[in-house]
Amino acid sequence: MCRKRYRPSAAVAPKPDREPAQPRACIDRGDEAAALKRLDRARRGYLKRHDAAGLEHLLVLADVLEADDDRVRIGRDNLVYAIKQNLRLESRRQAQRGGELWRDPYPDLAAPTEHTGIALTRGVKLAIAIGAGVATLVLVSIFLAAALFSTSETSVTLRLVNDTGSRVTVRGCDDSDCAGSWMHADLDPGLSTERDVFVNDVVDLFEVKMSGRTEECLPLRIHDAYEQSGERARLLLAKLSDATPCPGTTVLPQPAPEQGL
């Protein structure tokens, strides 16, 4: 089994404090998509460093982005969603570390309506957390067992089932272009493949290709599916027939009983 245990280094800012200085220059030259990419790189870097103040600063910068273009509007909304999910994770982690009662800073947070038709266009990273989630997504959770630990390293098994009736090639995408991929599988009808994914991925994107047809996209809301399972899911199920023309409509994988493993 191939385990998804890393993200491409280009998707995470090694020194995120440098990233927020770049979006303003991108905005000044009218390149909103590049600004979004820079902001999301910084988001991933701050999340890795558990830097809540840095994440809050990115929320302020996201408000500067113009939203005249649909892709920018969707990307900005998804970025804000992913940042707030990350802030929920950090506030929860800090509360548990201090033995305090956790108060959700965003109790009404819900996936933006754009997640039903997310703009994962060519040339724009799957960086809105997508993911997340992406993310994203993304999506980010902690659970407490006997001892405290963060879900940033918690994974769940994702099973992709070929229910299309045709032979299918499926790839797990590192970005919206799917120029890079972290998994690849050729599935005959009725077969499935399993991979481990992080539960704090807001959205994980998969590219589905059937003979004689153009590629379709399957963005899966991993984090939301895990949270809705009560943070108990060990296996999530997704059907390849749910793929739609790219950029694709996001799909919520379904938790499976433990014996399904």
C-alpha positions in Angstrom: 0.0 0.0 0.0 1.3 3.4 -1.0 1.0 5.8 1.9 0.6 9.5 1.5 3.1 10.8 3.9 4.3 14.0 2.4 3.4 17.1 0.5 5.6 18.6 -2.3 8.1 21.0 -0.8 7.0 23.7 -3.3 3.5 23.7 -1.7 4.7 24.7 1.7 6.6 27.8 2.5 9.8 26.9 4.4 9.9 30.5 5.8 6.2 31.5 5.7 7.0 35.0 7.2 8.4 35.9 3.8 5.4 34.8 1.8 2.8 37.5 2.8 5.1 40.2 1.4 4.6 38.7 -2.1 0.8 38.8 -2.6 0.7 42.6 -2.5 3.1 42.8 -5.4 1.0 40.2 -7.2 -2.2 42.2 -6.6 -0.5 45.4 -7.8 0.2 43.8 -11.1 -3.3 42.2 -11.3 -2.2 38.6 -10.7 -4.7 37.6 -8.0 -4.2 33.9 -8.7 -0.5 34.2 -7.9 -1.4 36.1 -4.7 -3.7 33.2 -3.6 -1.0 30.7 -4.2 1.5 32.7 -2.1 -1.0 33.1 0.7 -1.8 29.4 0.7 1.9 28.5 0.8 2.3 30.7 3.8 -0.8 29.1 5.4 0.8 25.7 5.1 4.0 27.0 6.6 2.3 28.6 9.5 0.2 25.5 10.2 3.4 23.4 10.3 4.9 25.8 12.8 1.6 26.0 14.8 1.7 29.8 14.4 -1.8 31.0 15.1 -0.8 34.7 14.9 0.6 34.1 11.4 -2.6 32.5 10.3 -4.7 35.4 11.7 -2.5 37.8 9.7 -3.3 35.8 6.5 -7.0 36.3 7.1 -6.4 40.1 7.0 -4.4 39.8 3.8 -7.1 37.6 2.2 -9.6 40.5 2.6 -7.4 42.6 0.4 -8.0 40.4 -2.6 -10.5 41.6 -5.2 -13.3 39.1 -6.0 -14.5 40.3 -9.4 -13.3 37.1 -11.1 -15.2 34.0 -10.1 -12.1 31.9 -9.8 -10.5 34.5 -7.4 -13.7 34.8 -5.4 -14.0 31.0 -5.0 -10.3 30.7 -4.2 -10.4 33.5 -1.6 -13.5 31.9 0.1 -11.8 28.5 0.2 -8.6 30.1 1.5 -10.4 31.8 4.3 -12.3 28.6 5.1 -9.0 26.6 5.3 -7.3 29.3 7.5 -10.2 29.2 9.9 -10.1 25.4 10.1 -6.4 25.7 10.8 -7.1 28.3 13.6 -9.7 25.9 15.1 -7.1 23.2 15.2 -4.5 25.4 16.9 -6.9 26.9 19.5 -8.0 23.3 20.3 -4.5 22.1 20.6 -3.5 25.0 22.9 -6.6 24.5 25.1 -5.8 20.8 25.5 -2.2 21.5 26.2 -3.2 24.0 29.0 -5.9 21.7 30.4 -8.5 24.3 29.6 -12.0 24.0 28.1 -11.9 24.5 24.4 -14.1 27.2 22.9 -14.6 27.0 19.2 -13.5 30.4 17.7 -15.7 29.7 14.6 -18.7 27.8 15.9 -20.8 28.6 12.8 -18.0 27.7 10.3 -19.4 25.7 7.4 -17.9 24.8 4.0 -18.6 27.7 1.6 -21.2 27.0 -1.1 -18.4 27.1 -3.7 -17.2 23.7 -2.4 -20.0 22.2 -4.4 -18.3 23.5 -7.6 -14.8 24.4 -6.6 -12.6 26.2 -9.2 -9.6 24.0 -9.5 -8.6 25.6 -12.8 -5.4 24.9 -14.7 -2.5 26.8 -13.4 -4.0 27.4 -10.0 -2.8 25.2 -7.2 -5.1 23.1 -5.2 -3.9 25.5 -2.5 -7.0 26.7 -1.0 -6.9 23.8 1.1 -8.2 22.3 -0.2 -5.7 19.4 0.5 -8.3 20.4 3.2 -9.4 22.0 1.4 -8.9 22.0 0.5 -7.9 20.8 2.7 -8.2 21.1 3.6 -10.2 21.5 3.0 -8.8 20.1 4.6 -10.3 20.2 7.2 -8.4 19.8 10.4 -9.1 17.8 13.6 -7.6 16.6 16.8 -8.8 13.7 19.0 -7.8 12.9 22.5 -7.2 9.2 23.4 -5.3 8.3 26.5 -2.9 11.1 25.8 -3.0 14.3 23.8 -1.8 14.3 20.2 -2.5 16.3 17.1 -4.4 15.0 14.1 -1.7 16.7 11.9 -0.2 13.2 11.7 -3.4 11.2 11.9 -4.4 9.3 8.8 -7.4 7.4 7.6 -7.7 4.8 4.8 -9.4 6.0 1.7 -10.9 3.3 -0.6 -11.6 4.3 -4.2 -14.1 2.0 -5.9 -14.4 1.6 -9.6 -18.2 1.3 -10.1 -18.2 2.8 -13.6 -18.3 -0.5 -15.6 -15.1 0.5 -17.5 -11.4 0.3 -16.9 -10.3 3.5 -15.1 -7.0 5.2 -14.4 -7.0 7.3 -11.3 -4.3 9.6 -10.0 -4.0 11.5 -6.7 -3.1 15.1 -7.6 -0.5 17.3 -5.9 -2.0 20.4 -7.5 -4.9 21.6 -9.7 -2.9 20.8 -12.9 -2.3 17.2 -11.7 1.1 17.7 -13.2 2.4 15.9 -10.2 0.8 13.0 -8.5 1.2 11.1 -5.2 -0.6 7.9 -6.4 -1.6 6.1 -9.6 -3.8 3.1 -10.1 -5.4 1.3 -13.1 -8.6 -0.4 -12.0 -10.8 -2.8 -13.8 -14.6 -2.6 -13.3 -15.5 -3.6 -9.7 -12.0 -3.3 -8.3 -10.8 -0.8 -5.7 -7.6 0.7 -4.4 -6.7 2.0 -0.9 -4.4 4.8 0.2 -3.8 6.5 3.5 -4.6 10.2 3.6 -4.2 12.8 6.4 -7.5 13.6 8.1 -6.6 17.3 8.2 -6.7 17.4 4.4 -9.6 19.7 3.6 -9.9 18.5 0.0 -7.9 15.8 -1.8 -8.2 15.9 -5.6 -8.2 12.8 -7.8 -8.1 12.7 -11.6 -10.2 10.0 -13.2 -9.6 8.8 -16.8 -11.8 6.3 -18.7 -11.0 5.1 -22.2 -12.4 7.4 -24.9 -13.4 10.1 -22.5 -11.7 13.3 -21.2 -10.3 13.4 -17.7 -12.7 14.0 -14.9 -12.1 15.3 -11.4 -13.1 13.9 -8.1 -12.4 16.4 -5.2 -13.0 14.5 -1.9 -13.7 16.4 1.4 -11.6 14.2 3.7 -11.6 16.4 6.7 -15.4 17.0 6.7 -16.0 13.2 6.3 -13.8 12.4 9.2 -15.3 15.0 11.5 -18.9 14.0 10.6 -18.0 10.4 11.6 -17.3 11.7 15.1 -13.6 11.3 14.5 -13.9 7.5 14.6 -13.6 6.6 10.9 -10.8 4.3 9.9 -12.0 3.8 6.4 -13.7 6.2 4.0 -15.3 5.1 0.8 -15.6 7.0 -2.5 -17.0 5.9 -5.9 -15.2 6.9 -9.1 -18.6 7.3 -10.8 -19.0 10.5 -8.8 -16.2 12.2 -10.8 -17.4 15.1 -12.9 -15.9 17.4 -15.6 -12.9 19.3 -14.1 -12.6 21.2 -11.9 -15.2 18.9 -10.5 -17.9 18.9 -7.8 -16.7 18.1 -4.3 -17.8 14.8 -2.8 -18.1 13.8 0.8 -16.7 10.2 1.2 -18.7 7.9 3.4 -17.3 6.2 6.5 -17.4 2.4 6.4 -17.9 0.0 9.3 -14.6 -1.1 10.9 -15.1 -4.6 9.6 -14.9 -3.2 6.1 -11.2 -2.9 6.5 
